[in-house]
Amino acid sequence: MKILVPLKRVPDPELKTKIKDGSIDLSGASWVVNPFDEYAVETALRLLENGESGARDGGEVVVVTIGPADAAQQLRSALAMGADRAIRVDGEDKALDSRTVVAVLQAVIAEEKPDLVVMGKQAVDGDANQVGQMLAAKLGWPQATFAASVELPADKATILVGREVDAGVEYKRIPLPGVVTVDLRIVSPKAVKNSVTPDSFAYGDGPRYASLKGIMAAKKKPLAEKKLSDYGATPAPVIVEKGVELPPPRKAGQKVDDIPTLVKKLVEEAKAV
C-alpha cells in the first residue's frame, strides 16, 4: 500500500510574529512542519506498521511539499520519522494559492498512483482548510475530513474514519483510493487501527520523535527535486495577500457600582440587551 502525505513548512507557531510594512515579517522566522501535516505523517506510518514490534510488511510513505530549497529540511524531518522518500517541488509561498497547490498534487498523484492520500486538515499559517477538499473533488475520489480516528481493514479496500461532531462522533467508510484529512486527536494512543497492530497496544500521545538512527537514515533516503513546470503548473495565484494589519486596540473596560447600572449600560450604551 502506498500513502502520499502532502506537507507544508510554516513559521513556528510557538514564536511571536511581527508585522512590517503591511505584511508578516518572516526574515527571522524559524520554520517547522505544519503540525497537522506532521500528524498526517504519523497517521500514515501507523497505518502501515505493527506498532508493537515496529516492523513494516511492505507499503510506502511518500511525502511531498511545494517550497524553496530550505523546505528540504522539513521533508528530511518527515523522512527521519520513518517516511520512505520525498519530493520537493520548487516554489515560493507568495506565488502559490490553493488552486495551484491542488494542480501540482493532482499531477503528483497521477504519477505516483497512491492508494491513499493523508494530509493535515489545514495549515496553521493560512488556515484556509481548502486543499484536501479541492483535491478530492478534482480527482473524483471519496473524501473524509477532520479525522479523529481511522481504521484500515485487512483487505485495505476501504478506510473507516471517525469525525468529532457536535453530537458525538460520526463514522464514515470510504472506498480507496481516497483522501483523508486529519485533526489533532488522530495522534492519540489508539486512534489508528490497521488490522496488524494488536488492539492491546497503545502508542504514545502525539507524533513520534525522530531517533538518531532515523535522522542518520533520512540523509540517505531519496529526495527528488522537481519544478512546477514538471507538473504543468504555473505560479499564477488567484488569491493574493493585499496587506496585513493588527486589529484596533480594545478600549479599556468600565467598572460599575451595582447590577442596575450594569444593565442600564448594556441596554443604552452597548446595545447588547
C-alpha positions as CSV (number, residue, x, y, z in Angstrom):
1,M,0.0,0.0,0.0
2,K,1.3,3.4,-0.9
3,I,0.3,6.5,1.1
4,L,1.1,10.0,-0.1
5,V,1.4,12.8,2.5
6,P,1.5,16.4,1.3
7,L,3.1,18.7,3.9
8,K,3.9,22.4,4.2
9,R,6.5,24.3,6.1
10,V,5.2,27.1,8.3
11,P,6.7,29.6,10.7
12,D,6.9,28.1,14.1
13,P,3.5,28.9,15.7
14,E,5.2,29.0,19.2
15,L,7.2,32.1,18.2
16,K,5.7,35.6,18.1
17,T,5.5,37.0,14.6
18,K,5.8,40.7,13.7
19,I,4.1,42.8,11.1
20,K,6.3,45.1,9.0
21,D,5.3,47.3,6.0
22,G,1.9,45.7,5.8
23,S,3.0,42.1,5.8
24,I,4.2,39.4,8.3
25,D,7.9,39.8,8.8
26,L,9.4,36.3,8.2
27,S,13.0,37.4,7.9
28,G,13.9,35.8,11.2
29,A,11.3,33.0,11.1
30,S,12.0,29.5,12.4
31,W,10.4,27.0,10.0
32,V,8.7,23.8,11.1
33,V,6.5,21.1,9.5
34,N,2.8,22.3,9.7
35,P,1.6,20.5,12.9
36,F,-1.4,18.9,11.2
37,D,0.8,17.6,8.4
38,E,3.1,16.1,11.0
39,Y,0.1,14.3,12.4
40,A,-0.7,13.1,8.9
41,V,2.9,11.6,8.6
42,E,2.4,9.8,11.9
43,T,-1.0,8.5,10.8
44,A,0.5,7.1,7.6
45,L,3.3,5.4,9.5
46,R,0.8,3.9,12.0
47,L,-1.4,2.6,9.2
48,L,1.5,0.6,7.7
49,E,3.4,-0.7,10.6
50,N,3.0,-3.1,13.5
51,G,3.1,-0.7,16.4
52,E,4.1,-3.3,18.9
53,S,7.1,-4.7,17.0
54,G,7.9,-1.7,14.9
55,A,8.1,-3.9,11.8
56,R,6.5,-3.0,8.5
57,D,5.4,-5.6,6.0
58,G,5.7,-3.7,2.7
59,G,4.0,-0.4,2.0
60,E,5.5,3.0,1.3
61,V,5.0,6.5,2.7
62,V,5.9,9.3,0.3
63,V,6.0,12.9,1.4
64,V,5.7,15.9,-0.9
65,T,6.0,19.6,-0.5
66,I,6.0,22.8,-2.6
67,G,8.5,25.2,-1.3
68,P,12.0,26.7,-1.7
69,A,15.3,24.8,-1.2
70,D,15.1,25.3,2.5
71,A,11.9,23.3,2.7
72,A,14.0,20.2,2.2
73,Q,14.8,20.4,5.9
74,Q,11.1,19.8,6.7
75,L,11.0,16.8,4.3
76,R,14.1,15.4,6.0
77,S,12.2,15.7,9.3
78,A,9.4,13.5,7.9
79,L,11.9,11.0,6.5
80,A,13.6,10.8,9.9
81,M,10.2,9.9,11.4
82,G,10.0,7.0,9.1
83,A,8.7,8.1,5.7
84,D,10.4,6.3,2.8
85,R,11.1,9.1,0.2
86,A,10.3,12.7,-0.5
87,I,9.5,15.0,-3.4
88,R,10.2,18.8,-3.3
89,V,8.6,20.9,-5.9
90,D,10.4,24.3,-6.1
91,G,8.1,27.2,-5.4
92,E,7.7,30.3,-3.3
93,D,4.7,30.7,-0.8
94,K,3.7,34.1,-2.3
95,A,3.4,32.6,-5.7
96,L,1.1,29.8,-4.6
97,D,-2.6,29.5,-3.7
98,S,-4.8,26.5,-3.0
99,R,-5.7,26.1,-6.7
100,T,-2.0,25.9,-7.7
101,V,-1.2,23.5,-4.9
102,V,-4.1,21.2,-5.9
103,A,-3.0,21.3,-9.5
104,V,0.5,20.1,-8.6
105,L,-0.7,17.5,-6.2
106,Q,-3.1,16.2,-8.8
107,A,-0.2,15.7,-11.2
108,V,2.0,14.1,-8.5
109,I,-0.8,11.7,-7.7
110,A,-1.3,10.8,-11.4
111,E,2.5,9.9,-11.4
112,E,2.7,8.2,-8.1
113,K,-0.6,6.4,-8.1
114,P,-1.0,6.2,-4.3
115,D,-3.7,4.1,-2.6
116,L,-4.4,6.8,-0.1
117,V,-3.7,10.5,0.5
118,V,-3.4,11.5,4.1
119,M,-3.0,15.2,4.9
120,G,-3.5,17.8,7.6
121,K,-6.9,19.4,7.8
122,Q,-5.3,22.9,7.3
123,A,-2.1,24.8,7.5
124,V,-1.7,26.9,10.7
125,D,-0.4,29.9,8.8
126,G,-3.2,30.4,6.3
127,D,-5.9,28.4,8.0
128,A,-7.7,28.0,4.6
129,N,-8.9,24.4,5.0
130,Q,-9.3,24.0,1.3
131,V,-6.7,21.8,-0.3
132,G,-7.9,18.4,0.9
133,Q,-11.5,19.0,-0.2
134,M,-10.5,20.6,-3.6
135,L,-8.0,17.8,-4.3
136,A,-10.6,15.1,-3.7
137,A,-13.1,16.9,-6.0
138,K,-10.5,17.3,-8.8
139,L,-9.5,13.7,-8.5
140,G,-13.1,12.4,-8.3
141,W,-12.1,10.5,-5.2
142,P,-14.1,10.0,-2.0
143,Q,-13.0,12.1,1.0
144,A,-13.3,12.1,4.7
145,T,-12.2,15.2,6.5
146,F,-11.3,16.1,10.1
147,A,-10.4,12.5,11.0
148,A,-10.0,11.9,14.8
149,S,-9.6,8.2,14.2
150,V,-9.0,5.8,11.3
151,E,-9.4,2.1,10.8
152,L,-7.9,0.2,7.9
153,P,-9.3,-3.3,7.4
154,A,-7.1,-6.3,6.4
155,D,-8.2,-6.1,2.7
156,K,-7.2,-2.4,2.5
157,A,-10.1,-1.8,0.2
158,T,-11.8,0.8,2.4
159,I,-11.0,3.0,5.4
160,L,-13.3,3.9,8.3
161,V,-12.9,7.4,9.6
162,G,-14.3,8.8,12.9
163,R,-15.0,12.5,12.9
164,E,-15.9,14.6,16.0
165,V,-19.2,16.4,15.6
166,D,-21.4,18.4,17.9
167,A,-23.5,15.4,18.9
168,G,-20.6,13.0,19.4
169,V,-18.6,11.0,16.8
170,E,-19.7,10.5,13.2
171,Y,-18.2,7.5,11.2
172,K,-17.7,7.4,7.5
173,R,-16.4,4.5,5.5
174,I,-15.0,5.4,2.1
175,P,-13.5,3.2,-0.6
176,L,-9.9,3.5,-1.6
177,P,-8.2,5.3,-3.3
178,G,-9.4,8.3,-1.3
179,V,-8.4,11.5,0.5
180,V,-8.4,11.8,4.3
181,T,-7.6,15.0,6.2
182,V,-6.6,14.6,9.9
183,D,-7.4,16.6,13.1
184,L,-5.3,16.7,16.2
185,R,-6.9,13.7,18.0
186,I,-5.6,11.4,15.3
187,V,-2.3,11.1,17.3
188,S,-4.0,9.8,20.5
189,P,-2.7,6.4,21.6
190,K,-5.4,4.2,19.9
191,A,-6.7,6.5,17.2
192,V,-5.2,4.5,14.3
193,K,-6.0,0.8,13.7
194,N,-4.6,-1.2,10.8
195,S,-5.6,-4.9,11.4
196,V,-2.0,-5.6,12.1
197,T,-1.1,-3.8,15.4
198,P,-2.6,-5.7,18.4
199,D,-5.6,-3.9,19.9
200,S,-3.9,-4.1,23.3
201,F,-1.0,-1.9,22.0
202,A,-1.1,1.9,22.7
203,Y,1.1,4.5,21.0
204,G,2.5,7.5,22.9
205,D,0.3,10.5,22.8
206,G,1.4,12.7,19.9
207,P,3.6,12.2,16.9
208,R,6.8,10.3,17.4
209,Y,10.2,11.9,17.8
210,A,12.8,11.1,15.2
211,S,15.5,8.8,16.7
212,L,19.2,9.3,16.0
213,K,19.1,6.3,13.8
214,G,16.2,7.8,11.9
215,I,17.9,11.1,11.4
216,M,21.0,9.4,10.0
217,A,18.9,7.2,7.8
218,A,17.0,10.2,6.5
219,K,20.2,11.6,4.9
220,K,20.3,8.7,2.6
221,K,16.7,8.4,1.6
222,P,15.6,9.6,-1.8
223,L,14.5,13.3,-2.1
224,A,13.5,14.2,-5.7
225,E,13.8,17.8,-6.8
226,K,11.1,19.0,-9.2
227,K,9.8,22.2,-10.7
228,L,6.3,23.5,-11.1
229,S,6.6,23.2,-14.8
230,D,7.4,19.5,-14.5
231,Y,3.7,19.1,-13.4
232,G,2.3,21.6,-15.9
233,A,1.7,24.2,-13.2
234,T,2.4,27.9,-13.3
235,P,2.7,30.3,-10.3
236,A,-0.4,32.4,-11.1
237,P,-2.3,32.7,-7.8
238,V,-5.9,33.9,-8.0
239,I,-5.9,34.7,-4.2
240,V,-3.2,37.1,-3.2
241,E,-2.4,38.9,0.1
242,K,-3.1,42.6,-0.1
243,G,-2.0,43.5,3.3
244,V,-1.8,42.6,7.0
245,E,-2.6,44.8,9.9
246,L,-3.3,44.4,13.6
247,P,-6.9,44.9,14.9
248,P,-7.5,48.2,16.6
249,P,-6.7,48.2,20.3
250,R,-9.7,47.5,22.6
251,K,-11.0,50.2,24.8
252,A,-10.5,49.9,28.5
253,G,-13.3,48.3,30.4
254,Q,-15.6,50.1,32.8
255,K,-16.4,49.4,36.4
256,V,-19.9,49.8,37.7
257,D,-21.2,50.0,41.3
258,D,-24.2,47.8,41.0
259,I,-26.2,45.5,38.8
260,P,-28.9,48.1,37.8
261,T,-26.1,50.4,36.5
262,L,-24.6,47.4,34.6
263,V,-27.9,46.6,33.0
264,K,-28.5,50.2,32.0
265,K,-25.1,50.5,30.3
266,L,-25.7,47.2,28.5
267,V,-29.0,48.4,27.2
268,E,-28.3,52.1,26.4
269,E,-24.6,52.1,25.5
270,A,-23.5,48.6,24.4
271,K,-26.9,47.8,22.9
272,A,-26.3,44.2,24.0
273,V,-29.6,43.6,25.7
